[in-house]
Amino acid sequence: MWIMNAMTPETPVSTNYYWGVARDFQVHWPETTRLIFNEITTAFEEDKQILEAQIDRIVRQTVERQHARGCGRDPGSPAAANAD
């Protein structure tokens, strides 16, 4: 059995995840196809919860760091730069 997992970024906080399975046994047995599909889907759903929690934490920590560093732009700066 061969399993392919492929991920490609969609946005800075989301990723497209593709997977496929090929096998060279019991290829005409729909029960085997369903079993493999259900097992992989269950495992992915478990992983998905962890991956989503990780990205939520990364995004939250990034925002918190930006606020702590005062990364917000001072509204007076552009006006002062353009003043003649």
mmCIF file of the N, C-alpha and C atoms, coordinates in Angstrom:
data_MODEL
# 
_entry.id   MODEL 
# 
loop_
_atom_site.group_PDB 
_atom_site.id 
_atom_site.type_symbol 
_atom_site.label_atom_id 
_atom_site.label_alt_id 
_atom_site.label_comp_id 
_atom_site.label_asym_id 
_atom_site.label_entity_id 
_atom_site.label_seq_id 
_atom_site.pdbx_PDB_ins_code 
_atom_site.Cartn_x 
_atom_site.Cartn_y 
_atom_site.Cartn_z 
_atom_site.occupancy 
_atom_site.B_iso_or_equiv 
_atom_site.pdbx_formal_charge 
_atom_site.auth_seq_id 
_atom_site.auth_comp_id 
_atom_site.auth_asym_id 
_atom_site.auth_atom_id 
_atom_site.pdbx_PDB_model_num 
ATOM 1   N N  . MET A 1 1  ? 0.855   -1.161 0.000  1.00 0.00 ? 1  MET A N  1 
ATOM 2   C CA . MET A 1 1  ? 0.000   0.000  0.000  1.00 0.00 ? 1  MET A CA 1 
ATOM 3   C C  . MET A 1 1  ? 0.909   1.233  0.000  1.00 0.00 ? 1  MET A C  1 
ATOM 4   N N  . TRP A 1 2  ? 0.563   2.212  -0.806 1.00 0.00 ? 2  TRP A N  1 
ATOM 5   C CA . TRP A 1 2  ? 1.295   3.466  -0.893 1.00 0.00 ? 2  TRP A CA 1 
ATOM 6   C C  . TRP A 1 2  ? 0.364   4.596  -0.468 1.00 0.00 ? 2  TRP A C  1 
ATOM 7   N N  . ILE A 1 3  ? 0.879   5.450  0.384  1.00 0.00 ? 3  ILE A N  1 
ATOM 8   C CA . ILE A 1 3  ? 0.085   6.585  0.870  1.00 0.00 ? 3  ILE A CA 1 
ATOM 9   C C  . ILE A 1 3  ? 0.817   7.861  0.507  1.00 0.00 ? 3  ILE A C  1 
ATOM 10  N N  . MET A 1 4  ? 0.087   8.802  -0.078 1.00 0.00 ? 4  MET A N  1 
ATOM 11  C CA . MET A 1 4  ? 0.660   10.092 -0.459 1.00 0.00 ? 4  MET A CA 1 
ATOM 12  C C  . MET A 1 4  ? -0.008  11.167 0.391  1.00 0.00 ? 4  MET A C  1 
ATOM 13  N N  . ASN A 1 5  ? 0.814   12.015 0.982  1.00 0.00 ? 5  ASN A N  1 
ATOM 14  C CA . ASN A 1 5  ? 0.340   13.188 1.710  1.00 0.00 ? 5  ASN A CA 1 
ATOM 15  C C  . ASN A 1 5  ? 0.998   14.402 1.070  1.00 0.00 ? 5  ASN A C  1 
ATOM 16  N N  . ALA A 1 6  ? 0.202   15.398 0.735  1.00 0.00 ? 6  ALA A N  1 
ATOM 17  C CA . ALA A 1 6  ? 0.755   16.611 0.132  1.00 0.00 ? 6  ALA A CA 1 
ATOM 18  C C  . ALA A 1 6  ? 0.074   17.820 0.751  1.00 0.00 ? 6  ALA A C  1 
ATOM 19  N N  . MET A 1 7  ? 0.888   18.780 1.119  1.00 0.00 ? 7  MET A N  1 
ATOM 20  C CA . MET A 1 7  ? 0.366   20.013 1.696  1.00 0.00 ? 7  MET A CA 1 
ATOM 21  C C  . MET A 1 7  ? 0.875   21.183 0.879  1.00 0.00 ? 7  MET A C  1 
ATOM 22  N N  . THR A 1 8  ? 0.014   22.180 0.716  1.00 0.00 ? 8  THR A N  1 
ATOM 23  C CA . THR A 1 8  ? 0.415   23.394 0.019  1.00 0.00 ? 8  THR A CA 1 
ATOM 24  C C  . THR A 1 8  ? -0.232  24.581 0.705  1.00 0.00 ? 8  THR A C  1 
ATOM 25  N N  . PRO A 1 9  ? 0.536   25.632 0.981  1.00 0.00 ? 9  PRO A N  1 
ATOM 26  C CA . PRO A 1 9  ? -0.040  26.795 1.665  1.00 0.00 ? 9  PRO A CA 1 
ATOM 27  C C  . PRO A 1 9  ? -1.147  27.427 0.828  1.00 0.00 ? 9  PRO A C  1 
ATOM 28  N N  . GLU A 1 10 ? -2.169  27.884 1.521  1.00 0.00 ? 10 GLU A N  1 
ATOM 29  C CA . GLU A 1 10 ? -3.266  28.598 0.873  1.00 0.00 ? 10 GLU A CA 1 
ATOM 30  C C  . GLU A 1 10 ? -3.192  30.076 1.242  1.00 0.00 ? 10 GLU A C  1 
ATOM 31  N N  . THR A 1 11 ? -3.076  30.337 2.528  1.00 0.00 ? 11 THR A N  1 
ATOM 32  C CA . THR A 1 11 ? -2.921  31.694 3.060  1.00 0.00 ? 11 THR A CA 1 
ATOM 33  C C  . THR A 1 11 ? -1.855  31.618 4.152  1.00 0.00 ? 11 THR A C  1 
ATOM 34  N N  . PRO A 1 12 ? -1.496  32.740 4.774  1.00 0.00 ? 12 PRO A N  1 
ATOM 35  C CA . PRO A 1 12 ? -0.512  32.664 5.867  1.00 0.00 ? 12 PRO A CA 1 
ATOM 36  C C  . PRO A 1 12 ? -0.958  31.787 7.040  1.00 0.00 ? 12 PRO A C  1 
ATOM 37  N N  . VAL A 1 13 ? -2.259  31.528 7.165  1.00 0.00 ? 13 VAL A N  1 
ATOM 38  C CA . VAL A 1 13 ? -2.738  30.729 8.295  1.00 0.00 ? 13 VAL A CA 1 
ATOM 39  C C  . VAL A 1 13 ? -3.578  29.522 7.872  1.00 0.00 ? 13 VAL A C  1 
ATOM 40  N N  . SER A 1 14 ? -3.495  29.142 6.601  1.00 0.00 ? 14 SER A N  1 
ATOM 41  C CA . SER A 1 14 ? -4.227  27.943 6.184  1.00 0.00 ? 14 SER A CA 1 
ATOM 42  C C  . SER A 1 14 ? -3.429  27.174 5.135  1.00 0.00 ? 14 SER A C  1 
ATOM 43  N N  . THR A 1 15 ? -3.680  25.880 5.100  1.00 0.00 ? 15 THR A N  1 
ATOM 44  C CA . THR A 1 15 ? -2.967  24.987 4.193  1.00 0.00 ? 15 THR A CA 1 
ATOM 45  C C  . THR A 1 15 ? -3.955  24.010 3.581  1.00 0.00 ? 15 THR A C  1 
ATOM 46  N N  . ASN A 1 16 ? -3.786  23.732 2.311  1.00 0.00 ? 16 ASN A N  1 
ATOM 47  C CA . ASN A 1 16 ? -4.548  22.673 1.667  1.00 0.00 ? 16 ASN A CA 1 
ATOM 48  C C  . ASN A 1 16 ? -3.797  21.369 1.897  1.00 0.00 ? 16 ASN A C  1 
ATOM 49  N N  . TYR A 1 17 ? -4.514  20.353 2.305  1.00 0.00 ? 17 TYR A N  1 
ATOM 50  C CA . TYR A 1 17 ? -3.915  19.054 2.604  1.00 0.00 ? 17 TYR A CA 1 
ATOM 51  C C  . TYR A 1 17 ? -4.597  18.009 1.738  1.00 0.00 ? 17 TYR A C  1 
ATOM 52  N N  . TYR A 1 18 ? -3.811  17.292 0.968  1.00 0.00 ? 18 TYR A N  1 
ATOM 53  C CA . TYR A 1 18 ? -4.325  16.257 0.080  1.00 0.00 ? 18 TYR A CA 1 
ATOM 54  C C  . TYR A 1 18 ? -3.711  14.917 0.455  1.00 0.00 ? 18 TYR A C  1 
ATOM 55  N N  . TRP A 1 19 ? -4.478  13.881 0.360  1.00 0.00 ? 19 TRP A N  1 
ATOM 56  C CA . TRP A 1 19 ? -3.931  12.550 0.588  1.00 0.00 ? 19 TRP A CA 1 
ATOM 57  C C  . TRP A 1 19 ? -4.590  11.565 -0.358 1.00 0.00 ? 19 TRP A C  1 
ATOM 58  N N  . GLY A 1 20 ? -3.842  10.536 -0.676 1.00 0.00 ? 20 GLY A N  1 
ATOM 59  C CA . GLY A 1 20 ? -4.349  9.482  -1.537 1.00 0.00 ? 20 GLY A CA 1 
ATOM 60  C C  . GLY A 1 20 ? -3.694  8.168  -1.163 1.00 0.00 ? 20 GLY A C  1 
ATOM 61  N N  . VAL A 1 21 ? -4.370  7.101  -1.489 1.00 0.00 ? 21 VAL A N  1 
ATOM 62  C CA . VAL A 1 21 ? -3.878  5.765  -1.164 1.00 0.00 ? 21 VAL A CA 1 
ATOM 63  C C  . VAL A 1 21 ? -3.987  4.892  -2.405 1.00 0.00 ? 21 VAL A C  1 
ATOM 64  N N  . ALA A 1 22 ? -2.962  4.117  -2.662 1.00 0.00 ? 22 ALA A N  1 
ATOM 65  C CA . ALA A 1 22 ? -2.995  3.112  -3.730 1.00 0.00 ? 22 ALA A CA 1 
ATOM 66  C C  . ALA A 1 22 ? -2.615  1.779  -3.112 1.00 0.00 ? 22 ALA A C  1 
ATOM 67  N N  . ARG A 1 23 ? -3.265  0.742  -3.579 1.00 0.00 ? 23 ARG A N  1 
ATOM 68  C CA . ARG A 1 23 ? -2.933  -0.584 -3.056 1.00 0.00 ? 23 ARG A CA 1 
ATOM 69  C C  . ARG A 1 23 ? -2.951  -1.595 -4.197 1.00 0.00 ? 23 ARG A C  1 
ATOM 70  N N  . ASP A 1 24 ? -2.232  -2.672 -3.963 1.00 0.00 ? 24 ASP A N  1 
ATOM 71  C CA . ASP A 1 24 ? -2.182  -3.736 -4.968 1.00 0.00 ? 24 ASP A CA 1 
ATOM 72  C C  . ASP A 1 24 ? -2.734  -5.046 -4.405 1.00 0.00 ? 24 ASP A C  1 
ATOM 73  N N  . PHE A 1 25 ? -3.660  -4.929 -3.468 1.00 0.00 ? 25 PHE A N  1 
ATOM 74  C CA . PHE A 1 25 ? -4.306  -6.108 -2.897 1.00 0.00 ? 25 PHE A CA 1 
ATOM 75  C C  . PHE A 1 25 ? -5.797  -5.809 -2.706 1.00 0.00 ? 25 PHE A C  1 
ATOM 76  N N  . GLN A 1 26 ? -6.592  -6.802 -2.846 1.00 0.00 ? 26 GLN A N  1 
ATOM 77  C CA . GLN A 1 26 ? -8.047  -6.698 -2.662 1.00 0.00 ? 26 GLN A CA 1 
ATOM 78  C C  . GLN A 1 26 ? -8.624  -5.473 -3.372 1.00 0.00 ? 26 GLN A C  1 
ATOM 79  N N  . VAL A 1 27 ? -8.143  -5.215 -4.568 1.00 0.00 ? 27 VAL A N  1 
ATOM 80  C CA . VAL A 1 27 ? -8.549  -4.004 -5.291 1.00 0.00 ? 27 VAL A CA 1 
ATOM 81  C C  . VAL A 1 27 ? -10.016 -4.024 -5.714 1.00 0.00 ? 27 VAL A C  1 
ATOM 82  N N  . HIS A 1 28 ? -10.630 -5.171 -5.760 1.00 0.00 ? 28 HIS A N  1 
ATOM 83  C CA . HIS A 1 28 ? -12.037 -5.253 -6.154 1.00 0.00 ? 28 HIS A CA 1 
ATOM 84  C C  . HIS A 1 28 ? -12.950 -5.486 -4.951 1.00 0.00 ? 28 HIS A C  1 
ATOM 85  N N  . TRP A 1 29 ? -12.442 -5.220 -3.767 1.00 0.00 ? 29 TRP A N  1 
ATOM 86  C CA . TRP A 1 29 ? -13.221 -5.428 -2.542 1.00 0.00 ? 29 TRP A CA 1 
ATOM 87  C C  . TRP A 1 29 ? -13.621 -4.068 -1.984 1.00 0.00 ? 29 TRP A C  1 
ATOM 88  N N  . PRO A 1 30 ? -14.852 -3.651 -2.190 1.00 0.00 ? 30 PRO A N  1 
ATOM 89  C CA . PRO A 1 30 ? -15.295 -2.344 -1.675 1.00 0.00 ? 30 PRO A CA 1 
ATOM 90  C C  . PRO A 1 30 ? -15.169 -2.234 -0.154 1.00 0.00 ? 30 PRO A C  1 
ATOM 91  N N  . GLU A 1 31 ? -15.295 -3.363 0.553  1.00 0.00 ? 31 GLU A N  1 
ATOM 92  C CA . GLU A 1 31 ? -15.179 -3.322 2.023  1.00 0.00 ? 31 GLU A CA 1 
ATOM 93  C C  . GLU A 1 31 ? -13.776 -2.880 2.438  1.00 0.00 ? 31 GLU A C  1 
ATOM 94  N N  . THR A 1 32 ? -12.767 -3.350 1.710  1.00 0.00 ? 32 THR A N  1 
ATOM 95  C CA . THR A 1 32 ? -11.392 -2.966 2.018  1.00 0.00 ? 32 THR A CA 1 
ATOM 96  C C  . THR A 1 32 ? -11.183 -1.478 1.732  1.00 0.00 ? 32 THR A C  1 
ATOM 97  N N  . THR A 1 33 ? -11.732 -1.003 0.633  1.00 0.00 ? 33 THR A N  1 
ATOM 98  C CA . THR A 1 33 ? -11.638 0.420  0.299  1.00 0.00 ? 33 THR A CA 1 
ATOM 99  C C  . THR A 1 33 ? -12.264 1.261  1.401  1.00 0.00 ? 33 THR A C  1 
ATOM 100 N N  . ARG A 1 34 ? -13.451 0.881  1.842  1.00 0.00 ? 34 ARG A N  1 
ATOM 101 C CA . ARG A 1 34 ? -14.134 1.631  2.914  1.00 0.00 ? 34 ARG A CA 1 
ATOM 102 C C  . ARG A 1 34 ? -13.337 1.599  4.211  1.00 0.00 ? 34 ARG A C  1 
ATOM 103 N N  . LEU A 1 35 ? -12.817 0.429  4.554  1.00 0.00 ? 35 LEU A N  1 
ATOM 104 C CA . LEU A 1 35 ? -12.042 0.298  5.788  1.00 0.00 ? 35 LEU A CA 1 
ATOM 105 C C  . LEU A 1 35 ? -10.822 1.213  5.762  1.00 0.00 ? 35 LEU A C  1 
ATOM 106 N N  . ILE A 1 36 ? -10.066 1.169  4.689  1.00 0.00 ? 36 ILE A N  1 
ATOM 107 C CA . ILE A 1 36 ? -8.859  2.003  4.576  1.00 0.00 ? 36 ILE A CA 1 
ATOM 108 C C  . ILE A 1 36 ? -9.245  3.482  4.617  1.00 0.00 ? 36 ILE A C  1 
ATOM 109 N N  . PHE A 1 37 ? -10.264 3.864  3.862  1.00 0.00 ? 37 PHE A N  1 
ATOM 110 C CA . PHE A 1 37 ? -10.706 5.258  3.842  1.00 0.00 ? 37 PHE A CA 1 
ATOM 111 C C  . PHE A 1 37 ? -11.110 5.714  5.239  1.00 0.00 ? 37 PHE A C  1 
ATOM 112 N N  . ASN A 1 38 ? -11.909 4.912  5.922  1.00 0.00 ? 38 ASN A N  1 
ATOM 113 C CA . ASN A 1 38 ? -12.375 5.297  7.260  1.00 0.00 ? 38 ASN A CA 1 
ATOM 114 C C  . ASN A 1 38 ? -11.230 5.392  8.262  1.00 0.00 ? 38 ASN A C  1 
ATOM 115 N N  . GLU A 1 39 ? -10.282 4.484  8.194  1.00 0.00 ? 39 GLU A N  1 
ATOM 116 C CA . GLU A 1 39 ? -9.145  4.531  9.121  1.00 0.00 ? 39 GLU A CA 1 
ATOM 117 C C  . GLU A 1 39 ? -8.282  5.767  8.887  1.00 0.00 ? 39 GLU A C  1 
ATOM 118 N N  . ILE A 1 40 ? -8.012  6.075  7.637  1.00 0.00 ? 40 ILE A N  1 
ATOM 119 C CA . ILE A 1 40 ? -7.188  7.250  7.338  1.00 0.00 ? 40 ILE A CA 1 
ATOM 120 C C  . ILE A 1 40 ? -7.943  8.532  7.687  1.00 0.00 ? 40 ILE A C  1 
ATOM 121 N N  . THR A 1 41 ? -9.231  8.573  7.401  1.00 0.00 ? 41 THR A N  1 
ATOM 122 C CA . THR A 1 41 ? -10.033 9.749  7.738  1.00 0.00 ? 41 THR A CA 1 
ATOM 123 C C  . THR A 1 41 ? -10.055 9.975  9.249  1.00 0.00 ? 41 THR A C  1 
ATOM 124 N N  . THR A 1 42 ? -10.224 8.919  10.020 1.00 0.00 ? 42 THR A N  1 
ATOM 125 C CA . THR A 1 42 ? -10.222 9.031  11.485 1.00 0.00 ? 42 THR A CA 1 
ATOM 126 C C  . THR A 1 42 ? -8.886  9.573  11.982 1.00 0.00 ? 42 THR A C  1 
ATOM 127 N N  . ALA A 1 43 ? -7.797  9.024  11.465 1.00 0.00 ? 43 ALA A N  1 
ATOM 128 C CA . ALA A 1 43 ? -6.468  9.495  11.881 1.00 0.00 ? 43 ALA A CA 1 
ATOM 129 C C  . ALA A 1 43 ? -6.273  10.956 11.493 1.00 0.00 ? 43 ALA A C  1 
ATOM 130 N N  . PHE A 1 44 ? -6.695  11.354 10.294 1.00 0.00 ? 44 PHE A N  1 
ATOM 131 C CA . PHE A 1 44 ? -6.530  12.731 9.871  1.00 0.00 ? 44 PHE A CA 1 
ATOM 132 C C  . PHE A 1 44 ? -7.352  13.668 10.740 1.00 0.00 ? 44 PHE A C  1 
ATOM 133 N N  . GLU A 1 45 ? -8.577  13.304 11.068 1.00 0.00 ? 45 GLU A N  1 
ATOM 134 C CA . GLU A 1 45 ? -9.412  14.165 11.909 1.00 0.00 ? 45 GLU A CA 1 
ATOM 135 C C  . GLU A 1 45 ? -8.780  14.374 13.284 1.00 0.00 ? 45 GLU A C  1 
ATOM 136 N N  . GLU A 1 46 ? -8.134  13.345 13.812 1.00 0.00 ? 46 GLU A N  1 
ATOM 137 C CA . GLU A 1 46 ? -7.416  13.495 15.087 1.00 0.00 ? 46 GLU A CA 1 
ATOM 138 C C  . GLU A 1 46 ? -6.248  14.461 14.915 1.00 0.00 ? 46 GLU A C  1 
ATOM 139 N N  . ASP A 1 47 ? -5.483  14.300 13.850 1.00 0.00 ? 47 ASP A N  1 
ATOM 140 C CA . ASP A 1 47 ? -4.351  15.191 13.581 1.00 0.00 ? 47 ASP A CA 1 
ATOM 141 C C  . ASP A 1 47 ? -4.832  16.617 13.335 1.00 0.00 ? 47 ASP A C  1 
ATOM 142 N N  . LYS A 1 48 ? -5.951  16.756 12.644 1.00 0.00 ? 48 LYS A N  1 
ATOM 143 C CA . LYS A 1 48 ? -6.477  18.077 12.293 1.00 0.00 ? 48 LYS A CA 1 
ATOM 144 C C  . LYS A 1 48 ? -6.746  18.912 13.541 1.00 0.00 ? 48 LYS A C  1 
ATOM 145 N N  . GLN A 1 49 ? -7.291  18.292 14.569 1.00 0.00 ? 49 GLN A N  1 
ATOM 146 C CA . GLN A 1 49 ? -7.563  19.023 15.813 1.00 0.00 ? 49 GLN A CA 1 
ATOM 147 C C  . GLN A 1 49 ? -6.271  19.605 16.388 1.00 0.00 ? 49 GLN A C  1 
ATOM 148 N N  . ILE A 1 50 ? -5.220  18.818 16.376 1.00 0.00 ? 50 ILE A N  1 
ATOM 149 C CA . ILE A 1 50 ? -3.927  19.272 16.903 1.00 0.00 ? 50 ILE A CA 1 
ATOM 150 C C  . ILE A 1 50 ? -3.351  20.369 16.016 1.00 0.00 ? 50 ILE A C  1 
ATOM 151 N N  . LEU A 1 51 ? -3.381  20.167 14.702 1.00 0.00 ? 51 LEU A N  1 
ATOM 152 C CA . LEU A 1 51 ? -2.835  21.161 13.777 1.00 0.00 ? 51 LEU A CA 1 
ATOM 153 C C  . LEU A 1 51 ? -3.572  22.495 13.900 1.00 0.00 ? 51 LEU A C  1 
ATOM 154 N N  . GLU A 1 52 ? -4.895  22.461 14.017 1.00 0.00 ? 52 GLU A N  1 
ATOM 155 C CA . GLU A 1 52 ? -5.664  23.695 14.160 1.00 0.00 ? 52 GLU A CA 1 
ATOM 156 C C  . GLU A 1 52 ? -5.356  24.384 15.483 1.00 0.00 ? 52 GLU A C  1 
ATOM 157 N N  . ALA A 1 53 ? -5.190  23.617 16.554 1.00 0.00 ? 53 ALA A N  1 
ATOM 158 C CA . ALA A 1 53 ? -4.822  24.203 17.840 1.00 0.00 ? 53 ALA A CA 1 
ATOM 159 C C  . ALA A 1 53 ? -3.439  24.841 17.767 1.00 0.00 ? 53 ALA A C  1 
ATOM 160 N N  . GLN A 1 54 ? -2.514  24.201 17.065 1.00 0.00 ? 54 GLN A N  1 
ATOM 161 C CA . GLN A 1 54 ? -1.168  24.760 16.927 1.00 0.00 ? 54 GLN A CA 1 
ATOM 162 C C  . GLN A 1 54 ? -1.193  26.078 16.155 1.00 0.00 ? 54 GLN A C  1 
ATOM 163 N N  . ILE A 1 55 ? -1.903  26.136 15.040 1.00 0.00 ? 55 ILE A N  1 
ATOM 164 C CA . ILE A 1 55 ? -1.921  27.370 14.261 1.00 0.00 ? 55 ILE A CA 1 
ATOM 165 C C  . ILE A 1 55 ? -2.627  28.474 15.031 1.00 0.00 ? 55 ILE A C  1 
ATOM 166 N N  . ASP A 1 56 ? -3.691  28.136 15.764 1.00 0.00 ? 56 ASP A N  1 
ATOM 167 C CA . ASP A 1 56 ? -4.359  29.148 16.585 1.00 0.00 ? 56 ASP A CA 1 
ATOM 168 C C  . ASP A 1 56 ? -3.400  29.731 17.620 1.00 0.00 ? 56 ASP A C  1 
ATOM 169 N N  . ARG A 1 57 ? -2.614  28.881 18.239 1.00 0.00 ? 57 ARG A N  1 
ATOM 170 C CA . ARG A 1 57 ? -1.656  29.349 19.244 1.00 0.00 ? 57 ARG A CA 1 
ATOM 171 C C  . ARG A 1 57 ? -0.557  30.200 18.606 1.00 0.00 ? 57 ARG A C  1 
ATOM 172 N N  . ILE A 1 58 ? -0.049  29.759 17.458 1.00 0.00 ? 58 ILE A N  1 
ATOM 173 C CA . ILE A 1 58 ? 0.992   30.529 16.772 1.00 0.00 ? 58 ILE A CA 1 
ATOM 174 C C  . ILE A 1 58 ? 0.472   31.908 16.395 1.00 0.00 ? 58 ILE A C  1 
ATOM 175 N N  . VAL A 1 59 ? -0.721  31.976 15.840 1.00 0.00 ? 59 VAL A N  1 
ATOM 176 C CA . VAL A 1 59 ? -1.298  33.266 15.453 1.00 0.00 ? 59 VAL A CA 1 
ATOM 177 C C  . VAL A 1 59 ? -1.519  34.138 16.691 1.00 0.00 ? 59 VAL A C  1 
ATOM 178 N N  . ARG A 1 60 ? -2.070  33.564 17.745 1.00 0.00 ? 60 ARG A N  1 
ATOM 179 C CA . ARG A 1 60 ? -2.319  34.327 18.976 1.00 0.00 ? 60 ARG A CA 1 
ATOM 180 C C  . ARG A 1 60 ? -1.013  34.852 19.566 1.00 0.00 ? 60 ARG A C  1 
ATOM 181 N N  . GLN A 1 61 ? 0.029   34.017 19.610 1.00 0.00 ? 61 GLN A N  1 
ATOM 182 C CA . GLN A 1 61 ? 1.315   34.456 20.155 1.00 0.00 ? 61 GLN A CA 1 
ATOM 183 C C  . GLN A 1 61 ? 1.935   35.548 19.291 1.00 0.00 ? 61 GLN A C  1 
ATOM 184 N N  . THR A 1 62 ? 1.788   35.446 17.994 1.00 0.00 ? 62 THR A N  1 
ATOM 185 C CA . THR A 1 62 ? 2.335   36.464 17.093 1.00 0.00 ? 62 THR A CA 1 
ATOM 186 C C  . THR A 1 62 ? 1.656   37.803 17.335 1.00 0.00 ? 62 THR A C  1 
ATOM 187 N N  . VAL A 1 63 ? 0.346   37.788 17.448 1.00 0.00 ? 63 VAL A N  1 
ATOM 188 C CA . VAL A 1 63 ? -0.404  39.026 17.704 1.00 0.00 ? 63 VAL A CA 1 
ATOM 189 C C  . VAL A 1 63 ? -0.016  39.603 19.062 1.00 0.00 ? 63 VAL A C  1 
ATOM 190 N N  . GLU A 1 64 ? 0.101   38.750 20.070 1.00 0.00 ? 64 GLU A N  1 
ATOM 191 C CA . GLU A 1 64 ? 0.484   39.225 21.406 1.00 0.00 ? 64 GLU A CA 1 
ATOM 192 C C  . GLU A 1 64 ? 1.874   39.854 21.387 1.00 0.00 ? 64 GLU A C  1 
ATOM 193 N N  . ARG A 1 65 ? 2.813   39.232 20.669 1.00 0.00 ? 65 ARG A N  1 
ATOM 194 C CA . ARG A 1 65 ? 4.169   39.788 20.581 1.00 0.00 ? 65 ARG A CA 1 
ATOM 195 C C  . ARG A 1 65 ? 4.166   41.144 19.882 1.00 0.00 ? 65 ARG A C  1 
ATOM 196 N N  . GLN A 1 66 ? 3.384   41.250 18.826 1.00 0.00 ? 66 GLN A N  1 
ATOM 197 C CA . GLN A 1 66 ? 3.317   42.520 18.103 1.00 0.00 ? 66 GLN A CA 1 
ATOM 198 C C  . GLN A 1 66 ? 2.768   43.624 19.005 1.00 0.00 ? 66 GLN A C  1 
ATOM 199 N N  . HIS A 1 67 ? 1.740   43.313 19.765 1.00 0.00 ? 67 HIS A N  1 
ATOM 200 C CA . HIS A 1 67 ? 1.174   44.312 20.676 1.00 0.00 ? 67 HIS A CA 1 
ATOM 201 C C  . HIS A 1 67 ? 2.163   44.656 21.791 1.00 0.00 ? 67 HIS A C  1 
ATOM 202 N N  . ALA A 1 68 ? 2.864   43.647 22.300 1.00 0.00 ? 68 ALA A N  1 
ATOM 203 C CA . ALA A 1 68 ? 3.825   43.881 23.383 1.00 0.00 ? 68 ALA A CA 1 
ATOM 204 C C  . ALA A 1 68 ? 4.986   44.744 22.907 1.00 0.00 ? 68 ALA A C  1 
ATOM 205 N N  . ARG A 1 69 ? 5.369   44.619 21.652 1.00 0.00 ? 69 ARG A N  1 
ATOM 206 C CA . ARG A 1 69 ? 6.480   45.405 21.114 1.00 0.00 ? 69 ARG A CA 1 
ATOM 207 C C  . ARG A 1 69 ? 6.019   46.769 20.609 1.00 0.00 ? 69 ARG A C  1 
ATOM 208 N N  . GLY A 1 70 ? 4.737   46.998 20.633 1.00 0.00 ? 70 GLY A N  1 
ATOM 209 C CA . GLY A 1 70 ? 4.240   48.268 20.121 1.00 0.00 ? 70 GLY A CA 1 
ATOM 210 C C  . GLY A 1 70 ? 4.408   48.380 18.627 1.00 0.00 ? 70 GLY A C  1 
ATOM 211 N N  . CYS A 1 71 ? 4.161   47.290 17.922 1.00 0.00 ? 71 CYS A N  1 
ATOM 212 C CA . CYS A 1 71 ? 4.368   47.276 16.478 1.00 0.00 ? 71 CYS A CA 1 
ATOM 213 C C  . CYS A 1 71 ? 3.296   48.046 15.727 1.00 0.00 ? 71 CYS A C  1 
ATOM 214 N N  . GLY A 1 72 ? 2.295   48.485 16.446 1.00 0.00 ? 72 GLY A N  1 
ATOM 215 C CA . GLY A 1 72 ? 1.279   49.283 15.775 1.00 0.00 ? 72 GLY A CA 1 
ATOM 216 C C  . GLY A 1 72 ? 1.889   50.595 15.331 1.00 0.00 ? 72 GLY A C  1 
ATOM 217 N N  . ARG A 1 73 ? 1.505   51.095 14.230 1.00 0.00 ? 73 ARG A N  1 
ATOM 218 C CA . ARG A 1 73 ? 2.088   52.327 13.694 1.00 0.00 ? 73 ARG A CA 1 
ATOM 219 C C  . ARG A 1 73 ? 1.494   53.537 14.386 1.00 0.00 ? 73 ARG A C  1 
ATOM 220 N N  . ASP A 1 74 ? 2.320   54.465 14.733 1.00 0.00 ? 74 ASP A N  1 
ATOM 221 C CA . ASP A 1 74 ? 1.892   55.702 15.366 1.00 0.00 ? 74 ASP A CA 1 
ATOM 222 C C  . ASP A 1 74 ? 1.193   56.554 14.303 1.00 0.00 ? 74 ASP A C  1 
ATOM 223 N N  . PRO A 1 75 ? -0.083  56.917 14.510 1.00 0.00 ? 75 PRO A N  1 
ATOM 224 C CA . PRO A 1 75 ? -0.789  57.666 13.474 1.00 0.00 ? 75 PRO A CA 1 
ATOM 225 C C  . PRO A 1 75 ? -0.167  59.030 13.191 1.00 0.00 ? 75 PRO A C  1 
ATOM 226 N N  . GLY A 1 76 ? 0.608   59.564 14.128 1.00 0.00 ? 76 GLY A N  1 
ATOM 227 C CA . GLY A 1 76 ? 1.230   60.857 13.897 1.00 0.00 ? 76 GLY A CA 1 
ATOM 228 C C  . GLY A 1 76 ? 2.441   60.793 12.981 1.00 0.00 ? 76 GLY A C  1 
ATOM 229 N N  . SER A 1 77 ? 3.058   59.632 12.860 1.00 0.00 ? 77 SER A N  1 
ATOM 230 C CA . SER A 1 77 ? 4.273   59.501 12.054 1.00 0.00 ? 77 SER A CA 1 
ATOM 231 C C  . SER A 1 77 ? 4.077   59.851 10.593 1.00 0.00 ? 77 SER A C  1 
ATOM 232 N N  . PRO A 1 78 ? 3.050   59.321 9.920  1.00 0.00 ? 78 PRO A N  1 
ATOM 233 C CA . PRO A 1 78 ? 2.880   59.684 8.502  1.00 0.00 ? 78 PRO A CA 1 
ATOM 234 C C  . PRO A 1 78 ? 2.619   61.182 8.335  1.00 0.00 ? 78 PRO A C  1 
ATOM 235 N N  . ALA A 1 79 ? 1.853   61.757 9.251  1.00 0.00 ? 79 ALA A N  1 
ATOM 236 C CA . ALA A 1 79 ? 1.561   63.187 9.128  1.00 0.00 ? 79 ALA A CA 1 
ATOM 237 C C  . ALA A 1 79 ? 2.825   64.003 9.317  1.00 0.00 ? 79 ALA A C  1 
ATOM 238 N N  . ALA A 1 80 ? 3.675   63.608 10.276 1.00 0.00 ? 80 ALA A N  1 
ATOM 239 C CA . ALA A 1 80 ? 4.906   64.350 10.518 1.00 0.00 ? 80 ALA A CA 1 
ATOM 240 C C  . ALA A 1 80 ? 5.868   64.207 9.342  1.00 0.00 ? 80 ALA A C  1 
ATOM 241 N N  . ALA A 1 81 ? 5.911   63.054 8.746  1.00 0.00 ? 81 ALA A N  1 
ATOM 242 C CA . ALA A 1 81 ? 6.809   62.822 7.622  1.00 0.00 ? 81 ALA A CA 1 
ATOM 243 C C  . ALA A 1 81 ? 6.408   63.653 6.409  1.00 0.00 ? 81 ALA A C  1 
ATOM 244 N N  . ASN A 1 82 ? 5.110   63.920 6.258  1.00 0.00 ? 82 ASN A N  1 
ATOM 245 C CA . ASN A 1 82 ? 4.637   64.673 5.107  1.00 0.00 ? 82 ASN A CA 1 
ATOM 246 C C  . ASN A 1 82 ? 4.518   66.168 5.379  1.00 0.00 ? 82 ASN A C  1 
ATOM 247 N N  . ALA A 1 83 ? 4.794   66.590 6.578  1.00 0.00 ? 83 ALA A N  1 
ATOM 248 C CA . ALA A 1 83 ? 4.656   68.029 6.914  1.00 0.00 ? 83 ALA A CA 1 
ATOM 249 C C  . ALA A 1 83 ? 5.808   68.816 6.291  1.00 0.00 ? 83 ALA A C  1 
ATOM 250 N N  . ASP A 1 84 ? 5.481   69.933 5.699  1.00 0.00 ? 84 ASP A N  1 
ATOM 251 C CA . ASP A 1 84 ? 6.515   70.793 5.120  1.00 0.00 ? 84 ASP A CA 1 
ATOM 252 C C  . ASP A 1 84 ? 6.597   72.097 5.875  1.00 0.00 ? 84 ASP A C  1 
# 
